[in-house]
Amino acid sequence: MCICVNCRHVNSCETYYFISTQHNQIKQTNIVKFKPSRTLIKVNISSHSEKDIKVDWDLVECLSFVEDPGKWLIK
């Protein structure tokens, strides 16, 4: 699971925007202006057949992470 959902910077983070783009789920409403430091993205690739390949992107480490549970929810 991506740690971004509980980060204070989720609404303006360029890494979160990148991951959302990879998932084809662009939810960014604010201007992307925050560049986090030392991020680690885990990419999981699974295949059930040659035509059924799934890729999942998760941010698992970020030195700029500041916990703010539920920040990604629209309030």
PQR file of N, CA, C, O and H, with PARSE charges and radii, in Angstrom:
ATOM      1  N   MET A   1       0.838  -1.180   0.000 -0.4000 1.5000
ATOM      2  CA  MET A   1       0.000   0.000   0.000 -0.0000 2.0000
ATOM      3  C   MET A   1       0.885   1.247   0.000  0.5500 1.7000
ATOM      4  O   MET A   1       1.901   1.311   0.692 -0.5500 1.4000
ATOM      5  N   CYS A   2       0.483   2.200  -0.770 -0.4000 1.5000
ATOM      6  CA  CYS A   2       1.224   3.449  -0.898 -0.0000 2.0000
ATOM      7  C   CYS A   2       1.083   4.278   0.388  0.5500 1.7000
ATOM      8  O   CYS A   2      -0.032   4.501   0.860 -0.5500 1.4000
ATOM      9  H   CYS A   2      -0.342   2.148  -1.333  0.4000 1.0000
ATOM     10  N   ILE A   3       2.185   4.724   0.943 -0.4000 1.5000
ATOM     11  CA  ILE A   3       2.138   5.507   2.180 -0.0000 2.0000
ATOM     12  C   ILE A   3       1.608   6.916   1.940  0.5500 1.7000
ATOM     13  O   ILE A   3       1.315   7.637   2.894 -0.5500 1.4000
ATOM     14  H   ILE A   3       3.090   4.543   0.560  0.4000 1.0000
ATOM     15  N   CYS A   4       1.484   7.314   0.680 -0.4000 1.5000
ATOM     16  CA  CYS A   4       1.044   8.676   0.339 -0.0000 2.0000
ATOM     17  C   CYS A   4      -0.326   9.031   0.924  0.5500 1.7000
ATOM     18  O   CYS A   4      -0.572  10.189   1.264 -0.5500 1.4000
ATOM     19  H   CYS A   4       1.722   6.728  -0.095  0.4000 1.0000
ATOM     20  N   VAL A   5      -1.207   8.054   1.040 -0.4000 1.5000
ATOM     21  CA  VAL A   5      -2.568   8.357   1.483 -0.0000 2.0000
ATOM     22  C   VAL A   5      -2.620   8.968   2.876  0.5500 1.7000
ATOM     23  O   VAL A   5      -3.600   9.625   3.227 -0.5500 1.4000
ATOM     24  H   VAL A   5      -1.007   7.114   0.764  0.4000 1.0000
ATOM     25  N   ASN A   6      -1.586   8.761   3.665 -0.4000 1.5000
ATOM     26  CA  ASN A   6      -1.563   9.322   5.016 -0.0000 2.0000
ATOM     27  C   ASN A   6      -0.493  10.401   5.186  0.5500 1.7000
ATOM     28  O   ASN A   6      -0.016  10.636   6.296 -0.5500 1.4000
ATOM     29  H   ASN A   6      -0.790   8.228   3.379  0.4000 1.0000
ATOM     30  N   CYS A   7      -0.121  11.051   4.093 -0.4000 1.5000
ATOM     31  CA  CYS A   7       0.917  12.079   4.150 -0.0000 2.0000
ATOM     32  C   CYS A   7       0.326  13.478   3.970  0.5500 1.7000
ATOM     33  O   CYS A   7      -0.578  13.681   3.160 -0.5500 1.4000
ATOM     34  H   CYS A   7      -0.509  10.860   3.191  0.4000 1.0000
ATOM     35  N   ARG A   8       0.835  14.412   4.717 -0.4000 1.5000
ATOM     36  CA  ARG A   8       0.379  15.803   4.645 -0.0000 2.0000
ATOM     37  C   ARG A   8       0.575  16.396   3.249  0.5500 1.7000
ATOM     38  O   ARG A   8      -0.168  17.297   2.859 -0.5500 1.4000
ATOM     39  H   ARG A   8       1.570  14.247   5.375  0.4000 1.0000
ATOM     40  N   HIS A   9       1.557  15.911   2.491 -0.4000 1.5000
ATOM     41  CA  HIS A   9       1.902  16.489   1.193 -0.0000 2.0000
ATOM     42  C   HIS A   9       1.175  15.853   0.008  0.5500 1.7000
ATOM     43  O   HIS A   9       1.430  16.234  -1.134 -0.5500 1.4000
ATOM     44  H   HIS A   9       2.160  15.179   2.807  0.4000 1.0000
ATOM     45  N   VAL A  10       0.282  14.902   0.245 -0.4000 1.5000
ATOM     46  CA  VAL A  10      -0.314  14.117  -0.834 -0.0000 2.0000
ATOM     47  C   VAL A  10      -0.990  14.969  -1.913  0.5500 1.7000
ATOM     48  O   VAL A  10      -0.945  14.596  -3.086 -0.5500 1.4000
ATOM     49  H   VAL A  10       0.075  14.592   1.173  0.4000 1.0000
ATOM     50  N   ASN A  11      -1.594  16.064  -1.571 -0.4000 1.5000
ATOM     51  CA  ASN A  11      -2.336  16.866  -2.544 -0.0000 2.0000
ATOM     52  C   ASN A  11      -1.463  17.726  -3.442  0.5500 1.7000
ATOM     53  O   ASN A  11      -1.961  18.300  -4.411 -0.5500 1.4000
ATOM     54  H   ASN A  11      -1.630  16.367  -0.618  0.4000 1.0000
ATOM     55  N   SER A  12      -0.182  17.830  -3.146 -0.4000 1.5000
ATOM     56  CA  SER A  12       0.691  18.660  -3.975 -0.0000 2.0000
ATOM     57  C   SER A  12       2.007  17.972  -4.335  0.5500 1.7000
ATOM     58  O   SER A  12       2.938  18.630  -4.800 -0.5500 1.4000
ATOM     59  H   SER A  12       0.222  17.364  -2.358  0.4000 1.0000
ATOM     60  N   CYS A  13       2.093  16.682  -4.131 -0.4000 1.5000
ATOM     61  CA  CYS A  13       3.345  15.936  -4.297 -0.0000 2.0000
ATOM     62  C   CYS A  13       3.528  15.411  -5.716  0.5500 1.7000
ATOM     63  O   CYS A  13       2.628  14.785  -6.275 -0.5500 1.4000
ATOM     64  H   CYS A  13       1.336  16.148  -3.753  0.4000 1.0000
ATOM     65  N   GLU A  14       4.697  15.669  -6.294 -0.4000 1.5000
ATOM     66  CA  GLU A  14       4.941  15.203  -7.655 -0.0000 2.0000
ATOM     67  C   GLU A  14       5.103  13.684  -7.733  0.5500 1.7000
ATOM     68  O   GLU A  14       4.781  13.090  -8.763 -0.5500 1.4000
ATOM     69  H   GLU A  14       5.428  16.178  -5.840  0.4000 1.0000
ATOM     70  N   THR A  15       5.588  13.050  -6.682 -0.4000 1.5000
ATOM     71  CA  THR A  15       5.706  11.586  -6.702 -0.0000 2.0000
ATOM     72  C   THR A  15       4.335  10.935  -6.652  0.5500 1.7000
ATOM     73  O   THR A  15       4.083   9.965  -7.366 -0.5500 1.4000
ATOM     74  H   THR A  15       5.849  13.533  -5.846  0.4000 1.0000
ATOM     75  N   TYR A  16       3.448  11.459  -5.817 -0.4000 1.5000
ATOM     76  CA  TYR A  16       2.080  10.925  -5.766 -0.0000 2.0000
ATOM     77  C   TYR A  16       1.388  11.120  -7.113  0.5500 1.7000
ATOM     78  O   TYR A  16       0.657  10.239  -7.565 -0.5500 1.4000
ATOM     79  H   TYR A  16       3.653  12.247  -5.237  0.4000 1.0000
ATOM     80  N   TYR A  17       1.612  12.253  -7.748 -0.4000 1.5000
ATOM     81  CA  TYR A  17       1.039  12.517  -9.067 -0.0000 2.0000
ATOM     82  C   TYR A  17       1.572  11.501 -10.082  0.5500 1.7000
ATOM     83  O   TYR A  17       0.813  10.989 -10.905 -0.5500 1.4000
ATOM     84  H   TYR A  17       2.206  12.969  -7.380  0.4000 1.0000
ATOM     85  N   PHE A  18       2.863  11.212 -10.026 -0.4000 1.5000
ATOM     86  CA  PHE A  18       3.471  10.219 -10.916 -0.0000 2.0000
ATOM     87  C   PHE A  18       2.835   8.842 -10.721  0.5500 1.7000
ATOM     88  O   PHE A  18       2.482   8.175 -11.693 -0.5500 1.4000
ATOM     89  H   PHE A  18       3.480  11.627  -9.358  0.4000 1.0000
ATOM     90  N   ILE A  19       2.691   8.418  -9.462 -0.4000 1.5000
ATOM     91  CA  ILE A  19       2.101   7.109  -9.175 -0.0000 2.0000
ATOM     92  C   ILE A  19       0.639   7.068  -9.619  0.5500 1.7000
ATOM     93  O   ILE A  19       0.193   6.065 -10.176 -0.5500 1.4000
ATOM     94  H   ILE A  19       2.978   8.960  -8.672  0.4000 1.0000
ATOM     95  N   SER A  20      -0.101   8.127  -9.382 -0.4000 1.5000
ATOM     96  CA  SER A  20      -1.493   8.188  -9.833 -0.0000 2.0000
ATOM     97  C   SER A  20      -1.577   8.083 -11.349  0.5500 1.7000
ATOM     98  O   SER A  20      -2.478   7.436 -11.882 -0.5500 1.4000
ATOM     99  H   SER A  20       0.261   8.942  -8.930  0.4000 1.0000
ATOM    100  N   THR A  21      -0.649   8.712 -12.035 -0.4000 1.5000
ATOM    101  CA  THR A  21      -0.606   8.638 -13.493 -0.0000 2.0000
ATOM    102  C   THR A  21      -0.348   7.204 -13.952  0.5500 1.7000
ATOM    103  O   THR A  21      -0.964   6.739 -14.912 -0.5500 1.4000
ATOM    104  H   THR A  21       0.083   9.238 -11.602  0.4000 1.0000
ATOM    105  N   GLN A  22       0.552   6.509 -13.276 -0.4000 1.5000
ATOM    106  CA  GLN A  22       0.842   5.119 -13.629 -0.0000 2.0000
ATOM    107  C   GLN A  22      -0.382   4.227 -13.428  0.5500 1.7000
ATOM    108  O   GLN A  22      -0.569   3.255 -14.160 -0.5500 1.4000
ATOM    109  H   GLN A  22       1.052   6.887 -12.497  0.4000 1.0000
ATOM    110  N   HIS A  23      -1.202   4.548 -12.455 -0.4000 1.5000
ATOM    111  CA  HIS A  23      -2.421   3.780 -12.181 -0.0000 2.0000
ATOM    112  C   HIS A  23      -3.596   4.248 -13.037  0.5500 1.7000
ATOM    113  O   HIS A  23      -4.697   3.706 -12.941 -0.5500 1.4000
ATOM    114  H   HIS A  23      -1.050   5.337 -11.860  0.4000 1.0000
ATOM    115  N   ASN A  24      -3.354   5.256 -13.872 -0.4000 1.5000
ATOM    116  CA  ASN A  24      -4.421   5.867 -14.677 -0.0000 2.0000
ATOM    117  C   ASN A  24      -5.545   6.410 -13.804  0.5500 1.7000
ATOM    118  O   ASN A  24      -6.713   6.355 -14.188 -0.5500 1.4000
ATOM    119  H   ASN A  24      -2.460   5.696 -13.950  0.4000 1.0000
ATOM    120  N   GLN A  25      -5.200   6.930 -12.640 -0.4000 1.5000
ATOM    121  CA  GLN A  25      -6.173   7.472 -11.694 -0.0000 2.0000
ATOM    122  C   GLN A  25      -5.726   8.860 -11.244  0.5500 1.7000
ATOM    123  O   GLN A  25      -5.415   9.068 -10.071 -0.5500 1.4000
ATOM    124  H   GLN A  25      -4.251   6.975 -12.328  0.4000 1.0000
ATOM    125  N   ILE A  26      -5.697   9.773 -12.148 -0.4000 1.5000
ATOM    126  CA  ILE A  26      -5.242  11.113 -11.807 -0.0000 2.0000
ATOM    127  C   ILE A  26      -6.319  11.802 -10.971  0.5500 1.7000
ATOM    128  O   ILE A  26      -7.415  12.076 -11.460 -0.5500 1.4000
ATOM    129  H   ILE A  26      -5.949   9.604 -13.100  0.4000 1.0000
ATOM    130  N   LYS A  27      -6.000  12.079  -9.715 -0.4000 1.5000
ATOM    131  CA  LYS A  27      -6.936  12.713  -8.788 -0.0000 2.0000
ATOM    132  C   LYS A  27      -6.403  14.051  -8.322  0.5500 1.7000
ATOM    133  O   LYS A  27      -6.976  14.686  -7.437 -0.5500 1.4000
ATOM    134  H   LYS A  27      -5.110  11.857  -9.317  0.4000 1.0000
ATOM    135  N   GLN A  28      -5.322  14.469  -8.911 -0.4000 1.5000
ATOM    136  CA  GLN A  28      -4.664  15.692  -8.472 -0.0000 2.0000
ATOM    137  C   GLN A  28      -5.538  16.901  -8.773  0.5500 1.7000
ATOM    138  O   GLN A  28      -5.888  17.136  -9.930 -0.5500 1.4000
ATOM    139  H   GLN A  28      -4.856  13.954  -9.631  0.4000 1.0000
ATOM    140  N   THR A  29      -5.888  17.656  -7.770 -0.4000 1.5000
ATOM    141  CA  THR A  29      -6.691  18.853  -7.966 -0.0000 2.0000
ATOM    142  C   THR A  29      -5.874  20.113  -7.703  0.5500 1.7000
ATOM    143  O   THR A  29      -6.195  21.178  -8.229 -0.5500 1.4000
ATOM    144  H   THR A  29      -5.604  17.465  -6.831  0.4000 1.0000
ATOM    145  N   ASN A  30      -4.845  20.006  -6.915 -0.4000 1.5000
ATOM    146  CA  ASN A  30      -3.976  21.147  -6.628 -0.0000 2.0000
ATOM    147  C   ASN A  30      -2.782  21.132  -7.575  0.5500 1.7000
ATOM    148  O   ASN A  30      -2.532  20.140  -8.261 -0.5500 1.4000
ATOM    149  H   ASN A  30      -4.584  19.140  -6.488  0.4000 1.0000
ATOM    150  N   ILE A  31      -2.068  22.210  -7.603 -0.4000 1.5000
ATOM    151  CA  ILE A  31      -0.867  22.297  -8.420 -0.0000 2.0000
ATOM    152  C   ILE A  31       0.231  21.440  -7.794  0.5500 1.7000
ATOM    153  O   ILE A  31       0.478  21.512  -6.590 -0.5500 1.4000
ATOM    154  H   ILE A  31      -2.271  23.015  -7.046  0.4000 1.0000
ATOM    155  N   VAL A  32       0.883  20.633  -8.622 -0.4000 1.5000
ATOM    156  CA  VAL A  32       1.982  19.793  -8.148 -0.0000 2.0000
ATOM    157  C   VAL A  32       3.180  20.699  -7.942  0.5500 1.7000
ATOM    158  O   VAL A  32       3.780  21.181  -8.902 -0.5500 1.4000
ATOM    159  H   VAL A  32       0.682  20.575  -9.600  0.4000 1.0000
ATOM    160  N   LYS A  33       3.527  20.928  -6.664 -0.4000 1.5000
ATOM    161  CA  LYS A  33       4.612  21.857  -6.368 -0.0000 2.0000
ATOM    162  C   LYS A  33       5.578  21.336  -5.314  0.5500 1.7000
ATOM    163  O   LYS A  33       6.586  21.978  -5.019 -0.5500 1.4000
ATOM    164  H   LYS A  33       3.039  20.536  -5.884  0.4000 1.0000
ATOM    165  N   PHE A  34       5.272  20.165  -4.744 -0.4000 1.5000
ATOM    166  CA  PHE A  34       6.127  19.626  -3.697 -0.0000 2.0000
ATOM    167  C   PHE A  34       6.974  18.494  -4.261  0.5500 1.7000
ATOM    168  O   PHE A  34       6.448  17.531  -4.817 -0.5500 1.4000
ATOM    169  H   PHE A  34       4.454  19.643  -4.984  0.4000 1.0000
ATOM    170  N   LYS A  35       8.280  18.616  -4.115 -0.4000 1.5000
ATOM    171  CA  LYS A  35       9.201  17.580  -4.584 -0.0000 2.0000
ATOM    172  C   LYS A  35       9.802  16.892  -3.355  0.5500 1.7000
ATOM    173  O   LYS A  35      10.648  17.473  -2.675 -0.5500 1.4000
ATOM    174  H   LYS A  35       8.708  19.399  -3.663  0.4000 1.0000
ATOM    175  N   PRO A  36       9.373  15.665  -3.066 -0.5600 1.5000
ATOM    176  CA  PRO A  36       9.871  14.962  -1.887  0.2800 2.0000
ATOM    177  C   PRO A  36      11.307  14.492  -2.072  0.5500 1.7000
ATOM    178  O   PRO A  36      11.805  14.402  -3.194 -0.5500 1.4000
ATOM    179  N   SER A  37      11.955  14.198  -0.970 -0.4000 1.5000
ATOM    180  CA  SER A  37      13.334  13.721  -1.047 -0.0000 2.0000
ATOM    181  C   SER A  37      13.420  12.237  -0.720  0.5500 1.7000
ATOM    182  O   SER A  37      12.694  11.718   0.128 -0.5500 1.4000
ATOM    183  H   SER A  37      11.550  14.271  -0.058  0.4000 1.0000
ATOM    184  N   ARG A  38      14.312  11.588  -1.407 -0.4000 1.5000
ATOM    185  CA  ARG A  38      14.628  10.172  -1.199 -0.0000 2.0000
ATOM    186  C   ARG A  38      13.394   9.282  -1.120  0.5500 1.7000
ATOM    187  O   ARG A  38      13.069   8.724  -0.072 -0.5500 1.4000
ATOM    188  H   ARG A  38      14.901  12.010  -2.096  0.4000 1.0000
ATOM    189  N   THR A  39      12.731   9.169  -2.236 -0.4000 1.5000
ATOM    190  CA  THR A  39      11.565   8.291  -2.298 -0.0000 2.0000
ATOM    191  C   THR A  39      11.977   6.917  -2.825  0.5500 1.7000
ATOM    192  O   THR A  39      12.931   6.792  -3.593 -0.5500 1.4000
ATOM    193  H   THR A  39      12.995   9.622  -3.088  0.4000 1.0000
ATOM    194  N   LEU A  40      11.248   5.904  -2.403 -0.4000 1.5000
ATOM    195  CA  LEU A  40      11.478   4.541  -2.861 -0.0000 2.0000
ATOM    196  C   LEU A  40      10.132   3.990  -3.328  0.5500 1.7000
ATOM    197  O   LEU A  40       9.199   3.836  -2.540 -0.5500 1.4000
ATOM    198  H   LEU A  40      10.472   6.007  -1.780  0.4000 1.0000
ATOM    199  N   ILE A  41      10.056   3.702  -4.612 -0.4000 1.5000
ATOM    200  CA  ILE A  41       8.827   3.181  -5.203 -0.0000 2.0000
ATOM    201  C   ILE A  41       9.008   1.700  -5.469  0.5500 1.7000
ATOM    202  O   ILE A  41      10.003   1.277  -6.056 -0.5500 1.4000
ATOM    203  H   ILE A  41      10.814   3.828  -5.252  0.4000 1.0000
ATOM    204  N   LYS A  42       8.031   0.917  -5.030 -0.4000 1.5000
ATOM    205  CA  LYS A  42       8.045  -0.528  -5.258 -0.0000 2.0000
ATOM    206  C   LYS A  42       7.074  -0.817  -6.401  0.5500 1.7000
ATOM    207  O   LYS A  42       5.917  -0.396  -6.368 -0.5500 1.4000
ATOM    208  H   LYS A  42       7.222   1.260  -4.553  0.4000 1.0000
ATOM    209  N   VAL A  43       7.552  -1.531  -7.401 -0.4000 1.5000
ATOM    210  CA  VAL A  43       6.724  -1.890  -8.545 -0.0000 2.0000
ATOM    211  C   VAL A  43       6.536  -3.399  -8.542  0.5500 1.7000
ATOM    212  O   VAL A  43       7.503  -4.154  -8.640 -0.5500 1.4000
ATOM    213  H   VAL A  43       8.492  -1.872  -7.429  0.4000 1.0000
ATOM    214  N   ASN A  44       5.288  -3.832  -8.429 -0.4000 1.5000
ATOM    215  CA  ASN A  44       4.956  -5.258  -8.449 -0.0000 2.0000
ATOM    216  C   ASN A  44       4.357  -5.592  -9.806  0.5500 1.7000
ATOM    217  O   ASN A  44       3.417  -4.937 -10.258 -0.5500 1.4000
ATOM    218  H   ASN A  44       4.502  -3.219  -8.349  0.4000 1.0000
ATOM    219  N   ILE A  45       4.902  -6.609 -10.450 -0.4000 1.5000
ATOM    220  CA  ILE A  45       4.408  -7.052 -11.753 -0.0000 2.0000
ATOM    221  C   ILE A  45       3.901  -8.474 -11.591  0.5500 1.7000
ATOM    222  O   ILE A  45       4.617  -9.355 -11.115 -0.5500 1.4000
ATOM    223  H   ILE A  45       5.666  -7.141 -10.083  0.4000 1.0000
ATOM    224  N   SER A  46       2.656  -8.681 -11.993 -0.4000 1.5000
ATOM    225  CA  SER A  46       2.083 -10.022 -11.924 -0.0000 2.0000
ATOM    226  C   SER A  46       1.484 -10.378 -13.279  0.5500 1.7000
ATOM    227  O   SER A  46       1.001  -9.517 -14.015 -0.5500 1.4000
ATOM    228  H   SER A  46       2.075  -7.965 -12.380  0.4000 1.0000
ATOM    229  N   SER A  47       1.530 -11.649 -13.579 -0.4000 1.5000
ATOM    230  CA  SER A  47       1.045 -12.113 -14.872 -0.0000 2.0000
ATOM    231  C   SER A  47       0.308 -13.433 -14.692  0.5500 1.7000
ATOM    232  O   SER A  47       0.819 -14.377 -14.089 -0.5500 1.4000
ATOM    233  H   SER A  47       1.923 -12.348 -12.981  0.4000 1.0000
ATOM    234  N   HIS A  48      -0.903 -13.472 -15.228 -0.4000 1.5000
ATOM    235  CA  HIS A  48      -1.678 -14.712 -15.210 -0.0000 2.0000
ATOM    236  C   HIS A  48      -1.646 -15.375 -16.586  0.5500 1.7000
ATOM    237  O   HIS A  48      -1.925 -16.566 -16.723 -0.5500 1.4000
ATOM    238  H   HIS A  48      -1.318 -12.705 -15.718  0.4000 1.0000
ATOM    239  N   SER A  49      -1.304 -14.587 -17.592 -0.4000 1.5000
ATOM    240  CA  SER A  49      -1.119 -15.064 -18.959 -0.0000 2.0000
ATOM    241  C   SER A  49      -0.332 -14.002 -19.709  0.5500 1.7000
ATOM    242  O   SER A  49      -0.030 -12.946 -19.152 -0.5500 1.4000
ATOM    243  H   SER A  49      -1.078 -13.619 -17.480  0.4000 1.0000
ATOM    244  N   GLU A  50      -0.001 -14.263 -20.946 -0.4000 1.5000
ATOM    245  CA  GLU A  50       0.768 -13.286 -21.723 -0.0000 2.0000
ATOM    246  C   GLU A  50      -0.009 -11.993 -21.941  0.5500 1.7000
ATOM    247  O   GLU A  50       0.593 -10.932 -22.102 -0.5500 1.4000
ATOM    248  H   GLU A  50      -0.246 -15.121 -21.398  0.4000 1.0000
ATOM    249  N   LYS A  51      -1.322 -12.069 -21.948 -0.4000 1.5000
ATOM    250  CA  LYS A  51      -2.151 -10.893 -22.193 -0.0000 2.0000
ATOM    251  C   LYS A  51      -2.648 -10.237 -20.912  0.5500 1.7000
ATOM    252  O   LYS A  51      -3.164  -9.121 -20.950 -0.5500 1.4000
ATOM    253  H   LYS A  51      -1.810 -12.932 -21.817  0.4000 1.0000
ATOM    254  N   ASP A  52      -2.501 -10.904 -19.800 -0.4000 1.5000
ATOM    255  CA  ASP A  52      -3.005 -10.383 -18.531 -0.0000 2.0000
ATOM    256  C   ASP A  52      -1.848 -10.054 -17.593  0.5500 1.7000
ATOM    257  O   ASP A  52      -1.549 -10.804 -16.664 -0.5500 1.4000
ATOM    258  H   ASP A  52      -2.082 -11.811 -19.769  0.4000 1.0000
ATOM    259  N   ILE A  53      -1.201  -8.917 -17.857 -0.4000 1.5000
ATOM    260  CA  ILE A  53      -0.080  -8.465 -17.037 -0.0000 2.0000
ATOM    261  C   ILE A  53      -0.533  -7.249 -16.241  0.5500 1.7000
ATOM    262  O   ILE A  53      -1.050  -6.289 -16.813 -0.5500 1.4000
ATOM    263  H   ILE A  53      -1.444  -8.308 -18.612  0.4000 1.0000
ATOM    264  N   LYS A  54      -0.344  -7.284 -14.930 -0.4000 1.5000
ATOM    265  CA  LYS A  54      -0.747  -6.184 -14.060 -0.0000 2.0000
ATOM    266  C   LYS A  54       0.476  -5.588 -13.378  0.5500 1.7000
ATOM    267  O   LYS A  54       1.375  -6.304 -12.939 -0.5500 1.4000
ATOM    268  H   LYS A  54       0.075  -8.064 -14.465  0.4000 1.0000
ATOM    269  N   VAL A  55       0.489  -4.262 -13.299 -0.4000 1.5000
ATOM    270  CA  VAL A  55       1.592  -3.548 -12.670 -0.0000 2.0000
ATOM    271  C   VAL A  55       1.016  -2.680 -11.556  0.5500 1.7000
ATOM    272  O   VAL A  55       0.074  -1.921 -11.783 -0.5500 1.4000
ATOM    273  H   VAL A  55      -0.242  -3.680 -13.655  0.4000 1.0000
ATOM    274  N   ASP A  56       1.575  -2.790 -10.363 -0.4000 1.5000
ATOM    275  CA  ASP A  56       1.122  -2.008  -9.220 -0.0000 2.0000
ATOM    276  C   ASP A  56       2.288  -1.184  -8.690  0.5500 1.7000
ATOM    277  O   ASP A  56       3.368  -1.716  -8.437 -0.5500 1.4000
ATOM    278  H   ASP A  56       2.341  -3.407 -10.179  0.4000 1.0000
ATOM    279  N   TRP A  57       2.065   0.110  -8.524 -0.4000 1.5000
ATOM    280  CA  TRP A  57       3.092   1.051  -8.069 -0.0000 2.0000
ATOM    281  C   TRP A  57       2.752   1.497  -6.649  0.5500 1.7000
ATOM    282  O   TRP A  57       1.625   1.918  -6.390 -0.5500 1.4000
ATOM    283  H   TRP A  57       1.187   0.543  -8.730  0.4000 1.0000
ATOM    284  N   ASP A  58       3.698   1.411  -5.737 -0.4000 1.5000
ATOM    285  CA  ASP A  58       3.498   1.850  -4.355 -0.0000 2.0000
ATOM    286  C   ASP A  58       4.727   2.597  -3.849  0.5500 1.7000
ATOM    287  O   ASP A  58       5.859   2.149  -4.031 -0.5500 1.4000
ATOM    288  H   ASP A  58       4.614   1.068  -5.947  0.4000 1.0000
ATOM    289  N   LEU A  59       4.491   3.726  -3.221 -0.4000 1.5000
ATOM    290  CA  LEU A  59       5.575   4.435  -2.548 -0.0000 2.0000
ATOM    291  C   LEU A  59       5.722   3.804  -1.168  0.5500 1.7000
ATOM    292  O   LEU A  59       4.778   3.808  -0.377 -0.5500 1.4000
ATOM    293  H   LEU A  59       3.572   4.089  -3.073  0.4000 1.0000
ATOM    294  N   VAL A  60       6.892   3.269  -0.881 -0.4000 1.5000
ATOM    295  CA  VAL A  60       7.090   2.563   0.387 -0.0000 2.0000
ATOM    296  C   VAL A  60       8.011   3.298   1.348  0.5500 1.7000
ATOM    297  O   VAL A  60       8.049   2.987   2.538 -0.5500 1.4000
ATOM    298  H   VAL A  60       7.658   3.267  -1.523  0.4000 1.0000
ATOM    299  N   GLU A  61       8.757   4.278   0.833 -0.4000 1.5000
ATOM    300  CA  GLU A  61       9.651   5.050   1.700 -0.0000 2.0000
ATOM    301  C   GLU A  61       9.821   6.455   1.142  0.5500 1.7000
ATOM    302  O   GLU A  61       9.957   6.648  -0.067 -0.5500 1.4000
ATOM    303  H   GLU A  61       8.726   4.532  -0.134  0.4000 1.0000
ATOM    304  N   CYS A  62       9.812   7.437   2.046 -0.4000 1.5000
ATOM    305  CA  CYS A  62       9.965   8.830   1.639 -0.0000 2.0000
ATOM    306  C   CYS A  62      10.440   9.626   2.856  0.5500 1.7000
ATOM    307  O   CYS A  62       9.795   9.609   3.904 -0.5500 1.4000
ATOM    308  H   CYS A  62       9.702   7.281   3.027  0.4000 1.0000
ATOM    309  N   LEU A  63      11.557  10.315   2.714 -0.4000 1.5000
ATOM    310  CA  LEU A  63      12.071  11.097   3.843 -0.0000 2.0000
ATOM    311  C   LEU A  63      11.234  12.339   4.121  0.5500 1.7000
ATOM    312  O   LEU A  63      11.347  12.936   5.191 -0.5500 1.4000
ATOM    313  H   LEU A  63      12.081  10.329   1.863  0.4000 1.0000
ATOM    314  N   SER A  64      10.398  12.733   3.169 -0.4000 1.5000
ATOM    315  CA  SER A  64       9.547  13.909   3.356 -0.0000 2.0000
ATOM    316  C   SER A  64       8.186  13.565   3.951  0.5500 1.7000
ATOM    317  O   SER A  64       7.352  14.453   4.134 -0.5500 1.4000
ATOM    318  H   SER A  64      10.306  12.248   2.299  0.4000 1.0000
ATOM    319  N   PHE A  65       7.951  12.300   4.252 -0.4000 1.5000
ATOM    320  CA  PHE A  65       6.664  11.862   4.773 -0.0000 2.0000
ATOM    321  C   PHE A  65       6.364  12.539   6.111  0.5500 1.7000
ATOM    322  O   PHE A  65       7.182  12.521   7.030 -0.5500 1.4000
ATOM    323  H   PHE A  65       8.628  11.579   4.103  0.4000 1.0000
ATOM    324  N   VAL A  66       5.174  13.137   6.199 -0.4000 1.5000
ATOM    325  CA  VAL A  66       4.681  13.723   7.449 -0.0000 2.0000
ATOM    326  C   VAL A  66       3.274  13.169   7.640  0.5500 1.7000
ATOM    327  O   VAL A  66       2.377  13.462   6.849 -0.5500 1.4000
ATOM    328  H   VAL A  66       4.510  13.152   5.452  0.4000 1.0000
ATOM    329  N   GLU A  67       3.079  12.372   8.682 -0.4000 1.5000
ATOM    330  CA  GLU A  67       1.806  11.685   8.865 -0.0000 2.0000
ATOM    331  C   GLU A  67       0.647  12.647   9.103  0.5500 1.7000
ATOM    332  O   GLU A  67       0.710  13.541   9.946 -0.5500 1.4000
ATOM    333  H   GLU A  67       3.807  12.133   9.325  0.4000 1.0000
ATOM    334  N   ASP A  68      -0.409  12.428   8.329 -0.4000 1.5000
ATOM    335  CA  ASP A  68      -1.664  13.163   8.463 -0.0000 2.0000
ATOM    336  C   ASP A  68      -2.754  12.215   7.953  0.5500 1.7000
ATOM    337  O   ASP A  68      -3.193  12.334   6.809 -0.5500 1.4000
ATOM    338  H   ASP A  68      -0.460  11.702   7.643  0.4000 1.0000
ATOM    339  N   PRO A  69      -3.195  11.269   8.805 -0.5600 1.5000
ATOM    340  CA  PRO A  69      -4.121  10.227   8.365  0.2800 2.0000
ATOM    341  C   PRO A  69      -5.353  10.776   7.648  0.5500 1.7000
ATOM    342  O   PRO A  69      -6.000  11.716   8.110 -0.5500 1.4000
ATOM    343  N   GLY A  70      -5.659  10.155   6.493 -0.4000 1.5000
ATOM    344  CA  GLY A  70      -6.840  10.519   5.727 -0.0000 2.0000
ATOM    345  C   GLY A  70      -6.703  11.789   4.918  0.5500 1.7000
ATOM    346  O   GLY A  70      -7.708  12.290   4.414 -0.5500 1.4000
ATOM    347  H   GLY A  70      -5.133   9.392   6.117  0.4000 1.0000
ATOM    348  N   LYS A  71      -5.509  12.333   4.768 -0.4000 1.5000
ATOM    349  CA  LYS A  71      -5.304  13.595   4.058 -0.0000 2.0000
ATOM    350  C   LYS A  71      -5.813  13.531   2.617  0.5500 1.7000
ATOM    351  O   LYS A  71      -6.254  14.545   2.076 -0.5500 1.4000
ATOM    352  H   LYS A  71      -4.693  11.926   5.177  0.4000 1.0000
ATOM    353  N   TRP A  72      -5.758  12.371   1.999 -0.4000 1.5000
ATOM    354  CA  TRP A  72      -6.154  12.211   0.604 -0.0000 2.0000
ATOM    355  C   TRP A  72      -7.676  12.297   0.419  0.5500 1.7000
ATOM    356  O   TRP A  72      -8.144  12.510  -0.699 -0.5500 1.4000
ATOM    357  H   TRP A  72      -5.400  11.547   2.439  0.4000 1.0000
ATOM    358  N   LEU A  73      -8.441  12.136   1.483 -0.4000 1.5000
ATOM    359  CA  LEU A  73      -9.903  12.195   1.377 -0.0000 2.0000
ATOM    360  C   LEU A  73     -10.357  13.607   1.058  0.5500 1.7000
ATOM    361  O   LEU A  73      -9.776  14.577   1.546 -0.5500 1.4000
ATOM    362  H   LEU A  73      -8.061  11.963   2.392  0.4000 1.0000
ATOM    363  N   ILE A  74     -11.374  13.721   0.256 -0.4000 1.5000
ATOM    364  CA  ILE A  74     -11.946  15.030  -0.023 -0.0000 2.0000
ATOM    365  C   ILE A  74     -12.815  15.408   1.177  0.5500 1.7000
ATOM    366  O   ILE A  74     -13.733  14.680   1.553 -0.5500 1.4000
ATOM    367  H   ILE A  74     -11.846  12.932  -0.140  0.4000 1.0000
ATOM    368  N   LYS A  75     -12.508  16.546   1.759 -0.4000 1.5000
ATOM    369  CA  LYS A  75     -13.226  16.962   2.976 -0.0000 2.0000
ATOM    370  C   LYS A  75     -14.185  18.093   2.671  0.5500 1.7000
ATOM    371  O   LYS A  75     -14.876  18.575   3.568 -0.5500 1.4000
ATOM    372  H   LYS A  75     -11.762  17.138   1.454  0.4000 1.0000
TER
END
